[in-house]
Amino acid sequence: MQINIQKNEVNRALAAEKNEQETIVRIIGELDTVATTEQADELQQVLDIADKTLVIDCTELEYISSAGLRFFMQLKRESEAKGGRIRICHLNEDVADIFRMSGFQNIFEIE
């Protein structure tokens, strides 16, 4: 199952794909207040189809704000409420620094 990629004029997107073992979410562009507000419906679709493991691929995530960090926490809470877990992979150096400074490296499984 695949969720449509939602792009807008500033090249933000959220895409999800589900295989037999996990649901993979790709975040593209910036994850700020505007992006998290615009992508709330897509997020709910992802959570609806996600099984036990939700992998968040941040290869193309360029920037994250505090709203983006809240977005990750919301994913984590809702996934864990269903008995699932979240893995985050491919953080670039800038985003990884934000995760370290905020303590998120201790909250999430990061690859």
Secondary structure, 3 states (H helix, E strand, C coil): CEECCCCCCCCCEEEEEECCCCEEEEEEEEECHHHHHHCHHHHHHHHHHCCCEEEEECCCEEEECHHHHHHHHHHHHHHHHCCCEEEEECCCHHHHHHHHHHCHHHCCEEC
